[in-house]
């Protein structure tokens, strides 16, 4: 085992033994971060967007994806109809956070509905709009981002009917503001993010070891449900069901869809298998998304076969090619085209489908390819790359394995951060395939 893997092993053990905050402690942190984001980040984003009033409307159990990011930790949904208004006058240095609701929305957004004066909730909203006379009223409608398209048809109709002709002309899509709100990470969030990624790496380290896998007995679904139970036992959640799949020396080709809808279930893991997992956790309203590989040693083997090692190096190189394209002023589609061209010039067979990560798993922000759209993604792929954003660097490189007489895919996904000048992985990346078993007999081999 290399020094890298030995060090990672001890780090992973440390992280798995770390104490996840209790629900009450998590609520404190979530609300502190939310207050900081609202008070410090949101006014800057509103100034950038040119929207001086943002109106968010949602009804209980039909929540706008945006409004859920403004709710305090103790609110699991909107209540009845919840309307939140943010008003910004940068010249007068005014920033208001108003809830046209029966209750304060946490400590930061105060209830501003005089029900005696305005029995109709919409009339209370119109009064706030008229007294502040904004230039632009942003609402959550978007063609390219579902995250920013949360205003339902009924709410839109009722709002427009109440606004009147003059204010109707002020309505604009808040798409840019909404996406910027979702994609931008604060300094406090980025202090926490490495812990989430380290924990995710640690789960994979343990799952892809003899602690969990006994070749000839353990199945891929056994490992999948080990992940789910481990998350639950640790007090964590996940935003998608994990997956574990196998590539091996057989006649079966590994197509992209096989790792999703067509993946064989309950495969028994055998010596000589190349394992792959896709795992993510949710903690403190942030998400991770990681894909890594392990190899099950054949009897008598002490190290990874050379062809698989080379294939993995192509995967790492493809990561380097893509992350080198993180530059100011670019877009996802430009990054995709440049990275694919560079990879092909190096005789790598690439597929890139990298996405933003943060409040959501498949989050808002510029899209860098989809597995079935390697020519670019209209709309979301044209969105600019913005600073202080997190991405899942998700891709694969196909390589011929002569001994297997077939092509395999090294499918990698690691979480990285773009600060506007440089890209870095949030907490490292896999540089060598895990070996199973990883015992003392294999150390240093």
C-alpha positions in Angstrom: 0.0 0.0 0.0 1.4 3.5 -0.9 2.1 6.1 1.7 -0.9 8.0 0.3 -3.3 5.2 1.0 -1.8 4.5 4.4 -2.3 8.2 5.4 -5.8 8.2 4.0 -6.6 5.1 5.9 -5.8 6.7 9.3 -7.5 10.0 8.3 -10.6 8.0 7.4 -10.6 6.2 10.7 -10.4 9.5 12.5 -13.3 11.0 10.5 -15.5 8.0 11.0 -14.9 8.2 14.7 -15.7 12.0 14.7 -18.9 13.0 16.4 -21.7 14.2 14.1 -23.6 17.1 15.8 -26.9 16.3 17.4 -30.0 17.6 15.7 -30.2 20.4 18.2 -26.6 21.4 17.6 -27.0 21.1 13.9 -30.0 23.5 14.1 -27.9 26.1 15.8 -25.2 26.0 13.0 -27.8 25.9 10.2 -29.5 29.0 11.5 -26.2 30.9 12.1 -25.1 30.2 8.6 -28.6 31.2 7.2 -28.5 34.5 9.1 -25.0 35.2 7.8 -26.1 34.4 4.2 -29.2 36.5 4.3 -27.6 39.5 6.0 -24.2 39.6 4.3 -24.4 37.7 1.0 -28.0 38.4 -0.2 -27.7 42.2 -0.5 -24.5 41.8 -2.6 -26.3 39.4 -4.9 -29.3 41.6 -5.2 -27.1 44.6 -6.2 -25.3 42.4 -8.7 -28.6 41.2 -10.3 -30.2 44.7 -10.4 -33.3 43.4 -8.7 -34.3 45.6 -5.8 -37.3 43.5 -4.6 -37.4 39.7 -4.6 -40.8 38.1 -3.9 -41.0 34.4 -3.1 -44.4 32.7 -2.7 -45.0 29.2 -1.6 -47.7 27.0 -0.1 -47.3 24.3 2.5 -46.1 21.0 0.9 -45.7 22.6 -2.5 -42.6 24.5 -1.6 -40.5 26.5 -4.0 -37.0 25.0 -3.9 -35.7 28.5 -3.1 -38.0 29.2 -0.1 -36.8 26.0 1.5 -33.3 27.5 1.6 -34.6 30.4 3.6 -36.5 28.4 6.2 -35.0 28.0 9.7 -33.9 24.6 10.9 -37.1 24.1 12.9 -39.3 24.6 9.8 -39.6 21.5 7.7 -42.0 23.2 5.2 -43.8 26.4 4.5 -46.8 27.2 6.6 -50.1 27.7 4.8 -49.1 30.3 2.2 -45.8 31.8 3.1 -44.6 35.0 1.2 -41.1 36.3 1.8 -40.0 39.7 0.4 -36.5 41.0 0.3 -36.1 44.7 -0.5 -32.8 46.4 -1.2 -32.0 50.1 -1.8 -28.2 50.2 -2.1 -28.1 54.0 -2.3 -29.9 54.4 1.0 -28.2 51.3 2.4 -31.6 49.8 3.1 -32.1 46.0 3.3 -35.4 44.7 4.5 -36.4 41.0 5.2 -40.2 40.7 5.4 -42.5 37.8 5.8 -46.1 38.3 4.8 -47.0 35.4 7.0 -48.7 34.8 10.4 -45.3 34.1 12.0 -41.7 35.2 11.9 -39.7 33.0 9.5 -36.9 32.2 12.0 -35.0 35.0 13.8 -34.0 36.9 10.7 -37.2 37.3 8.6 -39.9 39.1 10.7 -43.6 38.7 10.2 -44.9 41.9 8.5 -48.6 41.2 8.0 -51.0 43.4 9.8 -54.0 41.1 9.6 -56.4 43.7 11.1 -55.6 46.2 8.4 -55.1 43.7 5.5 -57.2 40.6 6.1 -56.2 39.4 2.5 -52.6 38.3 2.4 -52.2 39.5 -1.1 -53.3 43.0 -0.2 -50.6 43.1 2.5 -48.0 42.2 -0.1 -49.3 44.9 -2.5 -49.1 47.5 0.2 -45.4 46.6 0.8 -44.7 46.8 -2.9 -46.5 50.1 -3.3 -44.9 51.8 -0.3 -41.4 50.8 -1.4 -42.0 51.3 -5.1 -39.2 49.0 -6.4 -37.8 49.3 -9.9 -37.8 45.5 -10.5 -39.8 42.8 -8.8 -38.1 39.5 -9.2 -40.1 36.3 -9.1 -38.9 32.7 -9.4 -39.5 31.8 -13.0 -36.9 30.1 -15.2 -36.6 28.1 -18.4 -33.2 26.7 -17.8 -33.1 26.0 -14.0 -35.8 24.1 -12.2 -34.3 25.3 -8.9 -35.3 28.9 -9.9 -38.7 28.1 -11.4 -40.6 27.6 -8.2 -43.5 30.0 -8.6 -46.5 27.8 -9.4 -49.1 28.9 -12.0 -51.9 29.6 -9.4 -49.7 31.8 -7.3 -48.5 33.7 -10.4 -52.1 34.3 -11.6 -53.2 35.6 -8.2 -50.1 37.8 -7.9 -50.5 39.4 -11.3 -54.2 40.0 -10.7 -53.5 41.9 -7.6 -50.5 43.9 -8.9 -52.2 46.2 -11.4 -50.8 47.3 -14.7 -48.0 49.5 -13.5 -46.5 46.9 -11.1 -47.0 44.1 -13.6 -44.5 45.8 -15.9 -41.9 45.6 -13.1 -42.1 41.8 -12.9 -38.8 40.0 -14.1 -37.4 36.6 -13.8 -35.1 36.3 -10.7 -33.2 33.5 -12.4 -29.7 34.9 -12.0 -30.3 36.1 -8.4 -31.9 32.7 -7.5 -29.0 30.7 -9.0 -26.4 32.9 -7.5 -28.1 32.5 -4.1 -28.0 28.8 -4.4 -24.5 28.4 -5.9 -22.5 30.8 -3.7 -20.8 29.3 -0.7 -19.7 31.4 2.2 -16.5 31.2 4.2 -18.3 29.5 7.0 -19.7 26.9 4.7 -16.3 26.2 3.1 -14.9 25.7 6.6 -17.5 22.9 7.0 -17.4 21.3 3.6 -14.1 19.5 3.9 -15.5 17.6 6.9 -18.4 16.4 4.8 -16.1 15.2 2.0 -13.7 13.6 4.5 -16.6 11.7 6.0 -17.8 10.5 2.6 -14.3 9.4 1.7 -14.1 7.5 5.0 -17.3 5.7 4.4 -16.0 4.5 1.0 -12.7 3.5 2.5 -14.4 1.3 5.0 -17.0 -0.1 2.6 -14.3 -1.0 0.0 -12.4 -3.1 2.5 -12.4 -6.6 4.1 -14.4 -5.1 7.0 -17.4 -5.1 4.7 -16.6 -7.2 1.7 -16.0 -11.0 1.8 -15.4 -12.1 -1.8 -17.7 -14.9 -2.9 -20.3 -13.9 -0.3 -20.9 -10.2 -0.2 -23.1 -8.7 -2.9 -23.2 -5.2 -4.4 -26.6 -4.6 -2.7 -25.1 -5.7 0.6 -22.6 -2.8 0.3 -25.3 -0.4 -0.9 -27.4 -1.1 2.2 -24.3 -1.0 4.4 -23.9 2.6 3.3 -27.5 3.5 4.0 -27.3 2.0 7.5 -24.0 3.6 8.2 -25.4 7.0 7.3 -28.5 6.5 9.5 -26.4 5.2 12.4 -24.2 8.3 12.2 -27.1 10.7 12.2 -26.6 11.6 8.5 -28.9 11.6 5.5 -28.3 11.1 1.8 -29.9 12.9 -1.2 -29.8 9.8 -3.4 -29.7 6.0 -3.0 -26.0 4.9 -3.2 -24.9 2.5 -6.0 -22.2 -0.2 -6.2 -21.4 -1.9 -9.5 -18.9 -4.3 -11.0 -16.7 -4.5 -14.1 -14.9 -7.8 -14.5 -13.2 -10.1 -17.0 -16.4 -11.3 -18.8 -18.2 -10.7 -22.1 -20.4 -8.0 -20.6 -19.7 -4.5 -21.9 -20.2 -1.7 -19.4 -22.4 1.0 -20.9 -23.1 4.2 -19.1 -26.8 3.3 -18.4 -25.7 0.1 -16.8 -24.5 2.1 -13.8 -28.0 3.5 -13.5 -31.3 1.9 -14.6 -29.7 -1.2 -16.2 -27.4 -2.1 -13.3 -27.5 -5.8 -12.3 -28.8 -6.2 -8.8 -27.2 -8.3 -6.0 -24.1 -9.3 -7.9 -21.8 -11.4 -5.8 -18.4 -9.7 -5.5 -15.6 -12.0 -6.7 -11.8 -11.8 -6.8 -10.7 -9.9 -9.9 -13.6 -7.5 -9.8 -13.2 -3.8 -10.4 -15.7 -2.1 -8.1 -17.3 1.3 -8.4 -19.5 3.3 -6.1 -21.5 6.5 -6.2 -22.1 7.9 -2.7 -23.3 11.2 -1.2 -24.3 12.5 2.2 -26.4 15.4 3.4 -25.3 17.3 6.5 -25.9 20.9 7.7 -27.9 21.5 4.5 -24.9 20.7 2.3 -24.3 17.7 0.0 -21.5 15.6 -1.2 -21.2 13.4 -4.3 -18.3 11.0 -4.7 -17.4 8.1 -7.0 -14.4 5.9 -6.4 -13.0 2.5 -7.4 -11.6 -0.6 -5.6 -10.1 -3.9 -7.0 -10.5 -7.3 -5.4 -7.2 -9.1 -5.5 -7.0 -12.5 -7.2 -5.3 -15.3 -5.2 -1.6 -14.6 -5.3 -1.9 -11.0 -6.4 -0.4 -8.3 -4.2 -0.9 -5.3 -6.3 -3.2 -3.7 -8.9 -2.8 -5.1 -12.5 -0.8 -2.8 -14.6 -3.6 -2.3 -17.2 -6.1 -1.2 -14.5 -3.5 1.1 -13.0 -2.9 2.8 -16.4 -6.7 3.1 -16.9 -7.0 4.9 -13.6 -4.2 7.2 -14.5 -6.2 8.3 -17.6 -9.1 9.0 -15.3 -7.0 11.2 -13.1 -5.5 12.9 -16.1 -9.0 13.7 -17.4 -9.8 15.3 -14.1 -6.7 17.5 -14.4 -7.6 18.5 -18.0 -11.1 19.6 -16.9 -10.1 21.5 -13.8 -7.5 23.4 -15.8 -10.4 24.9 -17.7 -11.7 26.7 -14.5 -11.0 30.3 -15.5 -12.7 33.6 -15.0 -15.2 34.6 -17.6 -15.9 31.1 -19.0 -19.1 29.0 -19.1 -19.8 25.3 -18.7 -20.1 24.7 -22.5 -16.8 26.4 -23.2 -15.1 24.4 -20.5 -16.6 21.2 -21.8 -15.5 21.8 -25.4 -12.0 22.7 -24.4 -11.5 19.8 -22.0 -12.9 17.2 -24.5 -10.6 18.5 -27.3 -7.5 18.4 -25.0 -8.3 14.9 -23.8 -8.8 13.6 -27.3 -5.5 15.1 -28.3 -3.9 13.0 -25.6 -5.7 9.9 -26.9 -8.0 9.7 -23.9 -11.6 8.6 -24.6 -13.5 11.1 -22.4 -17.1 11.7 -21.2 -17.7 14.7 -18.9 -20.9 15.4 -17.0 -19.8 17.7 -14.2 -22.4 19.6 -12.1 -22.7 22.2 -9.4 -23.0 21.0 -5.8 -24.2 22.6 -2.6 -27.6 23.2 -1.2 -28.8 20.6 -3.7 -26.9 17.6 -5.0 -27.5 18.3 -8.7 -27.4 22.0 -7.9 -27.9 25.3 -9.6 -25.0 26.9 -11.6 -23.3 26.3 -14.9 -23.5 22.8 -16.2 -20.3 21.2 -17.7 -21.8 18.5 -20.0 -24.3 15.7 -19.4 -23.5 12.1 -20.2 -25.8 12.2 -23.2 -25.0 15.8 -24.2 -21.3 15.9 -24.9 -21.8 18.7 -27.5 -22.9 21.2 -24.7 -26.0 21.9 -22.7 -28.2 24.7 -24.0 -29.2 27.2 -21.4 -27.6 26.0 -18.1 -24.3 25.3 -19.9 -24.2 28.9 -21.1 -24.5 30.2 -17.6 -21.3 31.9 -16.4 -18.8 30.2 -14.1 -19.1 32.2 -10.9 -16.7 32.5 -7.9 -17.1 30.7 -4.6 -18.9 27.7 -6.1 -18.6 24.0 -5.5 -18.7 21.4 -8.3 -18.8 17.6 -8.5 -16.0 16.9 -11.0 -17.9 13.9 -12.6 -16.5 12.2 -15.7 -15.2 8.9 -17.1 -12.4 7.7 -19.3 -12.7 4.5 -21.4 -9.7 2.3 -21.7 -9.1 -1.1 -23.4 -7.9 -3.8 -21.0 -6.0 -6.3 -23.2 -6.3 -9.2 -20.6 -10.0 -8.8 -20.5 -10.4 -8.2 -24.2 -12.8 -5.3 -23.5 -13.1 -1.7 -22.7 -13.8 -0.5 -19.1 -14.8 2.9 -17.8 -13.0 4.6 -14.9 -15.8 6.7 -13.5 -14.7 9.3 -11.1 -16.4 12.0 -9.1 -14.8 14.3 -6.6 -15.9 17.6 -5.1 -14.0 20.7 -5.8 -14.1 24.5 -5.1 -13.6 27.4 -7.4 -12.8 30.7 -5.6 -12.7 32.8 -8.7 -9.0 32.5 -9.2 -8.0 28.9 -8.5 -9.6 25.5 -8.3 -8.9 23.1 -5.5 -10.5 19.8 -4.4 -12.5 20.3 -1.2 -10.6 17.4 0.5 -8.4 15.7 -2.0 -9.3 13.0 -4.5 -8.7 9.3 -5.1 -5.3 8.8 -6.8 -5.0 5.0 -6.4 -7.6 2.3 -6.6 -8.3 0.7 -3.3 -7.2 -2.9 -2.9 -9.3 -5.6 -1.2 -8.1 -6.9 1.1 -5.9 -4.1 2.5 -4.1 -6.0 5.2 -0.5 -5.9 6.5 0.6 -8.4 3.9 -0.1 -5.8 1.2 1.6 -2.9 2.9 4.4 -1.5 0.9 3.9 -4.0 -2.0 
